[in-house]
């Protein structure tokens, strides 16, 4: 059974705990960049990927329930007005700061084109790393944008074939399995094709490429389609599965085998996040998860997308002023918060009002920012 929250109210639909999860994930990414330890940041980006898939697919389900269809045009308009203006504004600001001499960096026309057209993840690997502070973390935005380009049409196909939601979820799990097998092939069996595909066994390839990371988003889509804790009455919370998910995640951090990290780790983490998300949403007022809904964390969560965009250049600026990592971190975080807040007031909120005037009531559902964040500096 399923229930579809009405979108006729003037108050946008809100899913509890997700702002706090955004905030926690951003802080993991920031900590990873500040201390040059990629593991917590890489997990943070995995959580953001999962969250993005869950929110986008939940929104699609609600649109289908309310209108009987998916409007591809409305979907792309919402995504464009949500993501592109802050991204391109920060991109221009980074270039101006570098040209002013406050930060060190350089770029070619190709580097700029790869960033503008969301090809950074493949450009960094197959051409050369982009030497601009802040550009190098755009790889995750590339993965997200590639997902946005394809996934609406995948959903339309699933609907056209009149698959039940469980069958839709199983279809996406099949794609996740194919991505896992592809990672195994890249890591273990394509050594002889390096001249064609590049150094395919390099962990950067499996870490950043869309074809090897898209399953991190699709696991969130699976939860949205089957036993969604917001929409489906048969969704059940299990403490045993939640605790098991926590221990499984801990194991993926502690087991350091490189082949494991670049093949199975992303799959295991995606599966382990499912019971954690269910519990965080369904038990949002329980002491174990209520802290995710405190005003400070919700505030950081609302700003998380712009915080991602500005935090790395802020860290590099702060490193030029001090060698103390604590001072660098506190200074960069304060600068990031200030910049993100001003961008939220001056750019994001006016654009949100404009999106609502575009017409579709479902465009107002869950329009809190989804931060597409990266983890490797």
Backbone torsions as a table, in degrees:
resi	resn	phi	psi	omega
1	UNK	NA	153.3	179.8
2	UNK	-138.5	156.5	175.3
3	UNK	-131.1	138.0	-178.0
4	UNK	-114.3	110.6	177.4
5	UNK	-58.5	137.6	-179.3
6	UNK	-69.5	143.8	176.1
7	UNK	-106.7	17.4	-179.1
8	UNK	-83.3	-13.7	179.1
9	UNK	-73.2	152.9	177.4
10	UNK	-73.1	-18.5	-179.2
11	UNK	-89.3	122.1	-179.2
12	UNK	-59.5	143.6	177.7
13	UNK	-64.1	139.6	-175.8
14	UNK	-133.7	135.1	176.1
15	UNK	-99.6	120.3	-178.1
16	UNK	-65.4	154.7	175.1
17	UNK	77.7	-18.2	-173.5
18	UNK	-72.6	-33.0	174.3
19	UNK	-62.1	-41.0	177.9
20	UNK	-64.7	-37.5	177.0
21	UNK	-65.2	-40.6	175.0
22	UNK	-57.7	-47.8	-177.4
23	UNK	-61.1	-46.8	-179.3
24	UNK	-61.7	-40.9	-179.7
25	UNK	-66.5	-41.4	177.2
26	UNK	-61.8	-42.7	-179.2
27	UNK	-63.3	-34.0	174.6
28	UNK	-63.4	-43.5	179.5
29	UNK	-64.2	-45.3	-179.5
30	UNK	-61.7	-44.6	178.8
31	UNK	-61.1	-40.9	178.9
32	UNK	-62.0	-40.8	178.3
33	UNK	-71.9	-39.9	-176.7
34	UNK	-67.0	-35.0	-177.1
35	UNK	-108.0	8.9	176.7
36	UNK	56.7	36.0	175.6
37	UNK	-118.1	108.7	-170.2
38	UNK	-74.4	-21.5	-170.8
39	UNK	-60.2	-51.8	-179.9
40	UNK	-62.5	-35.7	178.0
41	UNK	-68.0	-38.6	178.0
42	UNK	-63.6	-37.8	175.1
43	UNK	-68.8	-37.6	177.1
44	UNK	-59.1	-42.8	179.1
45	UNK	-67.8	-33.8	176.2
46	UNK	-62.9	-39.4	177.8
47	UNK	-65.5	-43.0	178.2
48	UNK	-62.8	-40.1	176.5
49	UNK	-59.6	-49.1	179.7
50	UNK	-58.1	-46.6	-179.4
51	UNK	-61.1	-41.2	179.5
52	UNK	-62.4	-47.5	178.7
53	UNK	-61.6	-40.8	-179.8
54	UNK	-64.5	-46.6	-177.7
55	UNK	-67.2	-46.0	-178.0
56	UNK	-62.1	-43.0	-177.8
57	UNK	-72.7	-36.2	175.2
58	UNK	-62.2	-42.6	177.1
59	UNK	-60.8	-41.3	178.2
60	UNK	-63.9	-43.0	178.2
61	UNK	-59.5	-41.9	-179.9
62	UNK	-68.2	-35.8	177.4
63	UNK	-65.4	-42.0	178.3
64	UNK	-63.3	-42.6	-178.9
65	UNK	-65.2	-32.8	-176.0
66	UNK	-91.5	-28.7	-175.7
67	UNK	-122.0	-13.4	-178.8
68	UNK	82.0	7.0	-177.4
69	UNK	-157.6	173.4	170.8
70	UNK	-113.0	122.5	177.1
71	UNK	-89.1	105.5	-179.6
72	UNK	-61.9	-40.8	-179.9
73	UNK	-61.7	-46.0	178.3
74	UNK	-62.5	-39.1	-179.6
75	UNK	-59.8	-49.0	-177.6
76	UNK	-69.9	-33.2	175.6
77	UNK	-63.9	-44.5	179.3
78	UNK	-61.9	-45.3	-179.2
79	UNK	-65.7	-42.3	-177.9
80	UNK	-62.9	-48.2	-178.4
81	UNK	-71.6	-22.5	178.7
82	UNK	-81.2	-41.8	-168.0
83	UNK	-100.3	-44.6	-167.4
84	UNK	-68.1	-49.1	-176.2
85	UNK	-58.4	-49.2	177.1
86	UNK	-61.4	-38.6	-178.7
87	UNK	-62.8	-51.0	-177.4
88	UNK	-68.8	-31.4	176.0
89	UNK	-63.9	-46.1	179.2
90	UNK	-66.4	-38.9	178.2
91	UNK	-58.4	-44.9	178.6
92	UNK	-65.8	-41.2	-179.9
93	UNK	-62.5	-39.9	178.2
94	UNK	-61.8	-44.2	179.3
95	UNK	-61.0	-43.5	-179.6
96	UNK	-64.4	-40.4	179.8
97	UNK	-65.7	-39.4	178.0
98	UNK	-66.9	-43.7	179.9
99	UNK	-65.7	-27.9	177.2
100	UNK	-76.7	-9.4	177.6
101	UNK	88.3	6.1	-179.6
102	UNK	-78.8	-24.4	175.4
103	UNK	-131.5	150.3	178.1
104	UNK	-91.7	135.5	177.7
105	UNK	171.1	161.5	174.7
106	UNK	-152.5	159.4	-177.2
107	UNK	-151.8	155.4	174.4
108	UNK	-102.3	173.0	175.4
109	UNK	-60.9	-38.5	177.6
110	UNK	-63.1	-42.2	177.5
111	UNK	-59.7	-44.6	-179.2
112	UNK	-65.4	-43.1	179.0
113	UNK	-62.4	-39.8	178.4
114	UNK	-62.6	-37.5	179.0
115	UNK	-71.8	-45.2	-177.7
116	UNK	-62.1	-38.0	-175.2
117	UNK	-101.7	17.4	173.0
118	UNK	58.6	49.9	175.6
119	UNK	-119.9	16.6	-172.8
120	UNK	-60.0	-38.3	-175.0
121	UNK	-62.8	-40.5	179.1
122	UNK	-82.1	-33.4	178.7
123	UNK	-62.8	-45.9	-179.5
124	UNK	-59.3	-30.5	-175.5
125	UNK	-91.3	-47.4	-172.5
126	UNK	-89.8	-21.9	-179.9
127	UNK	-106.9	-77.6	174.1
128	UNK	-168.5	154.3	177.8
129	UNK	-63.6	140.2	179.1
130	UNK	-81.4	125.0	-174.8
131	UNK	-95.7	61.9	175.3
132	UNK	-133.5	126.5	-179.4
133	UNK	-62.7	116.9	-178.0
134	UNK	106.6	-32.6	178.3
135	UNK	-69.7	-32.4	-172.7
136	UNK	-68.6	-13.9	178.9
137	UNK	-100.2	8.7	179.0
138	UNK	-76.7	-2.0	-178.4
139	UNK	-58.3	-38.5	-177.4
140	UNK	-70.7	-33.1	173.0
141	UNK	-61.1	-37.8	177.9
142	UNK	-61.3	-45.3	178.7
143	UNK	-59.8	-45.2	179.8
144	UNK	-61.2	-46.3	-177.4
145	UNK	-65.3	-37.8	177.0
146	UNK	-63.6	-38.2	175.1
147	UNK	-61.6	-46.4	-179.6
148	UNK	-61.8	-34.9	-178.8
149	UNK	-66.5	-34.7	-170.9
150	UNK	-101.7	-38.8	-167.0
151	UNK	-61.6	-39.5	178.0
152	UNK	-55.6	-36.7	179.8
153	UNK	-73.7	-32.1	173.2
154	UNK	-61.9	-45.2	178.6
155	UNK	-62.7	-40.3	178.0
156	UNK	-61.4	-39.3	177.4
157	UNK	-65.4	-42.7	179.1
158	UNK	-61.6	-38.1	178.8
159	UNK	-71.5	-41.0	-178.7
160	UNK	-60.5	-37.3	178.9
161	UNK	-81.0	1.7	175.2
162	UNK	56.4	41.1	177.5
163	UNK	-77.3	140.1	172.1
164	UNK	-65.3	159.6	-176.2
165	UNK	-60.5	-35.4	177.3
166	UNK	-62.8	-41.9	177.7
167	UNK	-66.4	-36.2	175.7
168	UNK	-61.9	-44.6	179.1
169	UNK	-63.0	-41.5	179.0
170	UNK	-64.9	-34.9	177.2
171	UNK	-62.5	-44.2	178.3
172	UNK	-66.5	-36.7	175.4
173	UNK	-63.0	-33.7	175.1
174	UNK	-63.1	-39.4	176.8
175	UNK	-65.1	-41.0	177.5
176	UNK	-60.0	-39.7	177.9
177	UNK	-64.6	-39.5	178.4
178	UNK	-64.4	-39.8	177.7
179	UNK	-64.1	-40.2	177.0
180	UNK	-61.3	-45.9	178.3
181	UNK	-61.9	-37.4	178.1
182	UNK	-63.7	-39.0	176.6
183	UNK	-64.4	-41.1	176.7
184	UNK	-59.9	-43.3	179.7
185	UNK	-62.4	-44.7	-179.5
186	UNK	-62.1	-41.2	-174.3
187	UNK	-78.5	-35.2	-170.0
188	UNK	-110.9	-23.3	-165.7
189	UNK	-129.5	6.1	-178.1
190	UNK	-115.6	25.6	179.7
191	UNK	-57.7	-37.6	-176.2
192	UNK	-73.9	-12.2	-178.6
193	UNK	-103.5	16.1	-177.4
194	UNK	-58.9	-34.0	-178.2
195	UNK	-68.8	-24.2	179.5
196	UNK	-89.0	-47.3	-173.0
197	UNK	-98.2	-2.9	-171.9
198	UNK	86.4	-178.0	-179.4
199	UNK	-71.2	78.3	-170.9
200	UNK	-64.4	-19.9	179.7
201	UNK	-85.0	-4.1	176.2
202	UNK	-64.1	128.8	-179.1
203	UNK	-60.0	-23.8	177.8
204	UNK	-61.5	-32.7	-179.7
205	UNK	-63.5	-49.3	-179.0
206	UNK	-74.7	-23.0	-177.3
207	UNK	-76.8	-36.2	-168.9
208	UNK	-110.6	-23.6	-170.7
209	UNK	-74.0	145.1	179.5
210	UNK	-61.9	-41.7	-176.4
211	UNK	-69.1	-12.8	177.9
212	UNK	-111.9	-5.3	-179.9
213	UNK	-121.9	-4.2	-175.5
214	UNK	-63.3	-25.6	-179.6
215	UNK	-66.3	-24.7	176.7
216	UNK	-62.4	-30.2	174.8
217	UNK	-80.8	-40.3	-174.1
218	UNK	-66.4	-29.2	176.3
219	UNK	-62.6	-35.3	173.8
220	UNK	-66.7	-37.1	176.6
221	UNK	-62.9	-39.1	179.4
222	UNK	-59.9	-46.6	178.5
223	UNK	-61.4	-37.9	179.9
224	UNK	-66.4	-30.3	-176.3
225	UNK	-85.6	-33.8	-172.9
226	UNK	-129.5	119.8	-178.8
227	UNK	58.9	45.9	176.2
228	UNK	-63.6	124.9	-176.7
229	UNK	-64.5	-15.3	178.2
230	UNK	-96.3	-38.4	-170.6
231	UNK	-103.6	-22.9	-171.6
232	UNK	-110.7	125.5	-178.7
233	UNK	-71.3	-21.0	179.5
234	UNK	-86.6	6.0	175.3
235	UNK	-71.5	128.2	-176.0
236	UNK	-120.4	139.1	175.3
237	UNK	-94.2	136.0	179.9
238	UNK	-130.6	119.8	177.8
239	UNK	-64.6	-37.7	-178.4
240	UNK	-64.0	-41.9	178.4
241	UNK	-69.3	-35.4	178.5
242	UNK	-63.7	-47.0	179.5
243	UNK	-65.8	-40.3	177.0
244	UNK	-61.3	-40.3	177.8
245	UNK	-60.1	-40.9	178.2
246	UNK	-62.9	-44.8	-179.6
247	UNK	-68.1	-35.6	177.7
248	UNK	-64.9	-43.2	177.1
249	UNK	-60.4	-43.7	178.3
250	UNK	-59.1	-40.7	179.2
251	UNK	-62.9	-36.1	179.4
252	UNK	-68.2	-24.6	176.9
253	UNK	-80.2	-35.0	-173.3
254	UNK	-83.0	-32.1	-178.7
255	UNK	-81.5	114.0	-166.2
256	UNK	-102.4	9.7	179.9
257	UNK	-60.1	125.1	-175.3
258	UNK	-61.4	-41.6	-179.2
259	UNK	-64.6	-39.4	176.8
260	UNK	-61.8	-44.2	-176.5
261	UNK	-63.0	-35.1	-174.7
262	UNK	-97.4	4.8	177.1
263	UNK	-122.7	-70.5	-170.0
264	UNK	-87.4	-25.1	-171.9
265	UNK	-55.4	-47.3	-176.6
266	UNK	-63.5	-37.0	178.6
267	UNK	-66.7	-47.6	-179.1
268	UNK	-61.4	-43.1	-180.0
269	UNK	-64.5	-40.1	178.9
270	UNK	-62.1	-42.0	178.6
271	UNK	-68.0	-41.6	-177.6
272	UNK	-65.7	-27.1	-179.7
273	UNK	-71.9	-21.7	-175.9
274	UNK	-60.1	-55.3	179.4
275	UNK	-65.7	-28.7	178.6
276	UNK	-67.1	-42.9	177.7
277	UNK	-65.0	-42.0	179.3
278	UNK	-59.4	-46.0	-179.1
279	UNK	-67.2	-42.0	-178.6
280	UNK	-62.4	-34.0	-178.9
281	UNK	-82.2	-48.5	-175.2
282	UNK	-73.7	-29.9	-178.1
283	UNK	-111.4	39.6	-175.2
284	UNK	-63.5	-21.8	178.6
285	UNK	-98.2	2.6	175.7
286	UNK	-78.3	147.9	-176.4
287	UNK	-57.9	-28.5	-177.8
288	UNK	-69.7	-21.5	-176.9
289	UNK	-128.6	-8.9	-176.2
290	UNK	-63.6	-25.0	179.4
291	UNK	-64.9	-21.3	176.5
292	UNK	-69.0	-17.7	-176.7
293	UNK	-105.6	14.0	176.6
294	UNK	-72.1	148.3	-176.2
295	UNK	-52.9	-43.4	-179.0
296	UNK	-61.0	-44.3	-179.6
297	UNK	-68.8	-38.3	177.8
298	UNK	-63.9	-36.9	178.7
299	UNK	-63.2	-46.8	177.7
300	UNK	-62.6	-38.5	179.4
301	UNK	-63.1	-39.6	178.6
302	UNK	-63.3	-33.8	-178.5
303	UNK	-90.5	3.5	-165.3
304	UNK	-61.6	-36.3	-178.9
305	UNK	-65.5	-49.7	179.1
306	UNK	-69.8	-30.8	174.0
307	UNK	-60.1	-42.8	176.7
308	UNK	-59.5	-45.6	-174.7
309	UNK	-62.7	-35.4	-171.6
310	UNK	-103.1	-13.8	-167.6
311	UNK	-68.0	-36.4	-175.5
312	UNK	-70.0	-45.7	173.9
313	UNK	-60.0	-35.5	177.6
314	UNK	-64.3	-39.6	176.3
315	UNK	-61.4	-43.1	-179.4
316	UNK	-66.3	-37.9	175.5
317	UNK	-63.2	-45.0	-178.4
318	UNK	-65.3	-33.0	177.8
319	UNK	-65.1	-24.7	176.2
320	UNK	-76.9	-12.4	-177.6
321	UNK	-104.0	-20.4	-177.1
322	UNK	-155.4	152.8	175.5
323	UNK	-102.9	-5.5	179.0
324	UNK	-80.4	120.6	-174.0
325	UNK	-65.6	-32.7	178.7
326	UNK	-66.3	-45.6	179.4
327	UNK	-65.0	-42.2	178.6
328	UNK	-59.2	-47.7	-177.9
329	UNK	-63.4	-46.4	-178.7
330	UNK	-66.2	-40.2	179.0
331	UNK	-65.1	-46.8	-178.6
332	UNK	-65.0	-39.6	179.8
333	UNK	-66.2	-40.3	178.1
334	UNK	-64.1	-44.8	177.1
335	UNK	-61.8	-42.9	-179.3
336	UNK	-62.7	-43.7	180.0
337	UNK	-62.1	-42.8	-179.1
338	UNK	-64.8	-47.2	-179.9
339	UNK	-63.7	-43.2	-178.7
340	UNK	-64.6	-37.9	-179.7
341	UNK	-66.2	-44.7	179.2
342	UNK	-64.4	-39.3	177.2
343	UNK	-66.0	-35.8	177.9
344	UNK	-63.3	-43.7	-178.3
345	UNK	-72.1	-44.3	-171.2
346	UNK	-88.3	-24.9	-175.1
347	UNK	-117.8	-56.5	-170.8
348	UNK	-68.5	-45.0	-177.4
349	UNK	-66.4	-44.7	175.2
350	UNK	-60.5	-38.6	178.4
351	UNK	-67.2	-35.2	177.3
352	UNK	-63.3	-40.6	177.5
353	UNK	-65.0	-38.4	178.6
354	UNK	-66.0	-41.3	178.4
355	UNK	-59.7	-39.7	179.9
356	UNK	-66.5	-27.6	178.9
357	UNK	-79.9	-7.6	178.7
358	UNK	-67.9	-24.1	171.1
359	UNK	128.8	-48.1	-172.7
360	UNK	-70.1	127.1	177.4
361	UNK	-65.6	-33.5	-179.7
362	UNK	-69.4	-15.6	176.7
363	UNK	-66.7	-17.8	-178.8
364	UNK	-87.8	-9.9	-174.4
365	UNK	-77.7	126.5	172.9
366	UNK	53.7	48.2	-178.5
367	UNK	-91.3	25.4	170.4
368	UNK	-68.5	148.5	-175.4
369	UNK	-67.1	138.5	171.8
370	UNK	-102.6	114.0	-176.8
371	UNK	-80.1	123.1	172.4
372	UNK	-96.8	104.1	-168.5
373	UNK	-118.4	154.9	178.4
374	UNK	-112.9	170.0	-170.7
375	UNK	-131.4	-3.2	-176.8
376	UNK	-118.1	122.8	-178.7
377	UNK	-84.2	NA	NA
